[in-house]
């Protein structure tokens, strides 16, 4: 029996909106950082979010800070 393999998604080209606008992700701007979360509350990977590496790290930190201050949920909405 062959091992289960996952199909890899093709990477998305990096067109970082934070680099283009020359601003930084902020935990207080919930609408901006909510785009980089799934409906279940997971942080979207860099390969899917089209962010550069620097801003992907900063978005992740901003999401975690907003979660800690109860501005964003830790999990998605219940079914």
C-alpha positions, 0 to 999 in steps of 0.5 A: 500500500503506497504511503499517503502523500499530500498534494502541494499547492503552488506558491503565491507570488509575493506582492506584500501589501505592507511593503507597497503601502510602506506601513507595518501590521498593527495589533490594533488594526483588527480588520487588516490582520483578520485577512491573514487568518482562516475562519477557524482562527489559524494564521495563514502561511506565508506561501498562501498569504503573499506576504514577505517574510518580514511582514509575515512574522510581524503579522503573526505577532500582531495576531497573537497580541490581538488574541491576548487582548481579546480583540481576536478569537483564539478559535473560529466560530462554533458551528 
